[in-house]
Amino acid sequence: MDNLSSEGTPLASGPLTRAVLEIDEYASGLGWDQPARLFALVNTERLRTQEPGLAGQLGLDQQAPGEGGTSFTPVEQDEIPSSTPLDEFLGTIAWPEAVDGCAVTVERLMLPPSAEATVPDDLDEEQLARWVAEHPERSEVRMTVAVLRDGERESALRLREKDSPTEVLTGADLVPGLAEALAATFEE
């Protein structure tokens, strides 16, 4: 079965990596051209104990307690306003103590490093976005980034041209700026 769970998601060693891949798989099921989505990450065992009704709604009561060790349950939050830049929106968030971490999934256009040298200097933000969108070497990518209250980070990147659970790249430092913005939501 080559590194895949029965659902088709790549097996992951750590609980945060498993949560990131679960969110990536969820976002994949919604298709491309989706808005950014924000998730609270909650310790699954604590959720079952302290919020049994919510755990039941999420289907967590079907798992035996303690099954699989520590895990995090992603809980999707209200829609991120499309009129507010993501970094500004994240700056308005503060999480209650019951939330162990948070994650966001967002789609962006990327250019290879070789294209950076050809970016015109005199473009405003809107013109630059249009220039990137029209560039022949652009790639569409879905980034899922998560951080825990203790500082642990994980990311998953999925290219639209390689849209398969086995083609998802994971790593703690793939999207450092977004991870920093998420970590700031836990600062007091």
C-alpha positions as CSV (number, residue, x, y, z in Angstrom):
1,M,0.0,0.0,0.0
2,D,3.0,2.3,-0.4
3,N,2.8,5.0,2.1
4,L,-0.9,5.6,1.8
5,S,-3.7,5.3,4.3
6,S,-6.9,3.5,3.3
7,E,-8.4,6.9,2.3
8,G,-5.6,7.6,-0.1
9,T,-3.8,10.2,2.1
10,P,-0.1,9.7,2.5
11,L,0.9,8.3,5.9
12,A,2.5,10.9,8.1
13,S,4.7,10.4,11.2
14,G,3.6,13.2,13.4
15,P,0.2,14.4,14.6
16,L,0.6,17.9,13.1
17,T,1.7,16.5,9.7
18,R,-1.4,14.2,9.7
19,A,-3.6,17.2,10.5
20,V,-2.1,19.2,7.7
21,L,-2.5,16.4,5.2
22,E,-6.1,15.9,6.4
23,I,-6.8,19.6,5.7
24,D,-5.1,19.3,2.3
25,E,-7.2,16.3,1.4
26,Y,-10.4,18.1,2.5
27,A,-9.4,21.2,0.4
28,S,-8.6,18.9,-2.5
29,G,-12.1,17.5,-2.4
30,L,-13.6,21.0,-2.8
31,G,-11.6,21.5,-6.0
32,W,-9.5,24.4,-7.1
33,D,-10.3,28.2,-7.2
34,Q,-11.5,28.2,-3.6
35,P,-11.2,31.0,-1.0
36,A,-8.7,30.7,1.9
37,R,-9.9,28.6,4.8
38,L,-9.0,28.9,8.4
39,F,-9.0,26.0,10.9
40,A,-8.6,25.6,14.7
41,L,-6.6,22.6,15.7
42,V,-7.9,20.9,18.9
43,N,-6.5,17.9,20.7
44,T,-8.9,15.1,19.6
45,E,-8.9,13.3,23.0
46,R,-9.7,16.5,24.9
47,L,-12.4,17.4,22.4
48,R,-14.1,14.0,23.0
49,T,-13.9,14.5,26.7
50,Q,-14.9,18.1,27.0
51,E,-17.2,18.5,24.0
52,P,-18.9,15.1,23.4
53,G,-21.7,16.7,21.4
54,L,-19.3,18.4,19.0
55,A,-17.1,15.3,18.9
56,G,-20.2,13.3,17.8
57,Q,-21.1,15.8,15.1
58,L,-17.5,15.5,13.8
59,G,-17.7,11.7,13.8
60,L,-15.0,11.4,16.5
61,D,-17.1,9.3,18.8
62,Q,-16.6,6.4,16.3
63,Q,-12.9,6.1,17.2
64,A,-11.9,4.3,20.4
65,P,-10.5,6.7,23.0
66,G,-6.7,6.9,22.8
67,E,-6.7,5.2,19.4
68,G,-3.6,6.4,17.4
69,G,-2.1,8.4,20.2
70,T,-2.1,12.2,20.1
71,S,-4.0,13.7,17.2
72,F,-5.5,17.1,16.3
73,T,-8.9,17.6,14.9
74,P,-9.2,20.5,12.4
75,V,-12.3,22.6,13.0
76,E,-13.1,24.9,10.1
77,Q,-13.8,28.5,11.1
78,D,-16.0,31.1,9.6
79,E,-15.1,32.2,6.1
80,I,-12.2,34.6,5.7
81,P,-13.5,37.9,4.3
82,S,-12.3,38.2,0.7
83,S,-12.2,41.9,1.0
84,T,-9.4,41.7,3.7
85,P,-5.8,40.7,2.9
86,L,-5.0,37.4,4.6
87,D,-2.2,38.8,6.7
88,E,-4.4,41.7,8.0
89,F,-7.2,39.2,8.8
90,L,-4.8,36.9,10.7
91,G,-3.7,40.0,12.7
92,T,-7.2,40.2,14.1
93,I,-7.4,36.7,15.5
94,A,-6.8,35.5,19.1
95,W,-7.5,31.9,20.0
96,P,-9.0,30.6,23.3
97,E,-6.9,28.3,25.4
98,A,-8.8,25.2,24.2
99,V,-7.3,25.7,20.7
100,D,-3.9,23.9,20.4
101,G,-3.0,25.3,17.0
102,C,-4.4,26.7,13.8
103,A,-4.0,26.1,10.1
104,V,-4.9,27.9,6.9
105,T,-5.2,26.7,3.3
106,V,-4.8,29.2,0.5
107,E,-4.2,29.1,-3.2
108,R,-1.5,31.2,-4.8
109,L,0.3,31.6,-8.1
110,M,4.1,30.9,-8.1
111,L,6.8,31.7,-10.5
112,P,10.1,29.8,-10.7
113,P,13.2,31.6,-9.4
114,S,14.4,32.2,-13.0
115,A,11.3,34.4,-13.6
116,E,12.0,36.7,-10.7
117,A,14.8,38.5,-12.6
118,T,12.3,39.5,-15.4
119,V,9.7,41.1,-13.1
120,P,9.2,44.7,-14.2
121,D,10.2,47.2,-11.5
122,D,7.4,49.8,-12.0
123,L,4.3,47.6,-11.2
124,D,1.9,48.3,-8.5
125,E,0.4,45.4,-6.5
126,E,-2.5,44.9,-8.9
127,Q,-0.3,45.1,-12.0
128,L,2.1,42.7,-10.5
129,A,-0.7,40.2,-9.8
130,R,-1.9,40.5,-13.4
131,W,1.7,40.1,-14.7
132,V,2.2,36.9,-12.6
133,A,-1.2,35.5,-13.6
134,E,-0.3,35.9,-17.3
135,H,3.2,34.6,-17.0
136,P,3.7,31.4,-19.1
137,E,5.8,29.7,-16.4
138,R,3.3,30.3,-13.5
139,S,2.2,27.4,-11.3
140,E,-0.9,27.3,-9.2
141,V,-0.3,25.9,-5.7
142,R,-2.4,25.2,-2.7
143,M,-0.6,25.8,0.6
144,T,-1.7,24.4,3.8
145,V,0.2,25.7,6.8
146,A,-0.3,24.8,10.5
147,V,1.3,25.9,13.7
148,L,0.9,24.8,17.3
149,R,0.8,26.9,20.4
150,D,4.2,25.5,21.3
151,G,5.8,26.7,18.1
152,E,5.8,23.5,16.0
153,R,5.0,24.1,12.4
154,E,4.1,22.0,9.3
155,S,3.2,22.8,5.7
156,A,1.9,20.9,2.7
157,L,2.1,22.2,-0.9
158,R,0.1,20.8,-3.8
159,L,0.6,21.9,-7.4
160,R,-2.5,22.1,-9.5
161,E,-0.6,20.4,-12.4
162,K,0.3,17.4,-10.1
163,D,-3.0,17.2,-8.2
164,S,-2.6,13.9,-6.4
165,P,-2.2,12.9,-2.7
166,T,1.1,11.2,-3.5
167,E,2.5,14.5,-5.0
168,V,2.0,16.6,-1.9
169,L,5.3,18.1,-0.5
170,T,5.5,18.5,3.3
171,G,7.9,20.3,5.5
172,A,8.1,22.6,8.5
173,D,9.7,25.6,6.6
174,L,8.0,25.6,3.2
175,V,6.0,28.8,3.8
176,P,7.8,30.6,6.6
177,G,6.0,33.9,6.3
178,L,2.6,32.4,6.5
179,A,3.7,30.2,9.4
180,E,4.9,33.4,11.2
181,A,1.6,35.1,10.7
182,L,-0.3,32.1,12.1
183,A,2.1,31.8,15.1
184,A,1.4,35.5,15.8
185,T,-2.3,34.6,16.4
186,F,-1.1,32.9,19.7
187,E,0.9,35.8,21.0
188,E,-0.7,37.9,23.7
